[in-house]
Amino acid sequence: MFRFITTRPFWVNLLVAIAIISACFALFFMSLASITKHDDIKKVPDVVGKSTAEAVQILESQGLKVSLQDSVYIDSIPKSSVLKESPDADALVKEGRTIFLTVNRAQAPTISMPDLRGFSITSAQLLLQNLGLKLEGTKYINDVAKNAVKQQLVNNAEIQPGTPIPVGTSVLLVLGNGAGNETMEVPDIVGMTLAEARDYLQTFNISIGTITANPDVTNQDEGFIFKQDPPRNNGFQKNRMKPGQAINVWLSAQDANAPKPENNDANPGENGPGV
């Protein structure tokens, strides 16, 4: 069977073997580009911001595969739009490469409404933001807890904690204005320094309002209050006010209620001996 090999000289067989091996290597390398598609390079199209359907159509038309890797929800971006692609746009890839897309969800996820009652407006706003909810606005009611959340409303209706709501929902917060329904007699702060009056009024949850100082006042905290509005008395009746309200004051460098020094410079002829 192999007589034709054994009957030929060795160098002939060697040349034939080298020729066969060279032909096999040449055929292999010629087909390598076709097998690996090395020469078929594609530039990844930019599909960020496009709808999912449009992005898939564009990528598949370029001979690329598509996989929806992840989805998030951002209410300020159109639903079902592409947020990110990997590899990035303009990257060079081979035909048939899979492009992974992150898309914006078509429907907002739901969360449980938190209980914001008793929170300060600052803390409540921060929690809403962290949960993906929006602050629609605020309104005030009479309550001694100033700027504390008293009610939480969605679509002008009170919403209970734990109620499922979509992310992005707007919440209206009802806050206390610092003024309760109970009233009290207006404190008398005339004759006090401004610093003393502030400390005294804090015990009643009352603040200092507008401050009008005379030109001789160099330090308001040390200035003396000679007038207040509202005054303590209104004729024979004492005025009343609510906690959380303010008293306007007028300041002077001198205490108007301080006793005046006696005049010792009497006329010589009044009490002295006659001439």
PELIN-V430225 format. One record per run of one state. SS is the DSSP state (H for helix, E for strand, - for the rest). FROM is the first residue (numbers start at 1). TO is the last residue. If there is no record, write none. Layout:
SS|FROM|TO  SS|FROM|TO
//
This chain:
-|1|2  H|3|6  -|7|9  H|10|36  -|37|40  E|41|43  -|44|50  E|51|51  H|52|61  -|62|64  E|65|72  -|73|80  E|81|86  -|87|91  E|92|94  -|95|97  E|98|104  -|105|109  E|110|112  -|113|119  E|120|120  H|121|130  -|131|133  E|134|146  -|147|147  E|148|154  -|155|156  E|157|158  -|159|163  E|164|166  -|167|169  E|170|176  -|177|182  E|183|185  -|186|192  E|193|193  H|194|202  -|203|206  E|207|213  -|214|219  H|220|222  -|223|223  E|224|229  -|230|232  E|233|234  -|235|236  E|237|238  -|239|239  E|240|242  -|243|245  E|246|252  -|253|267  H|268|271  -|272|275
//
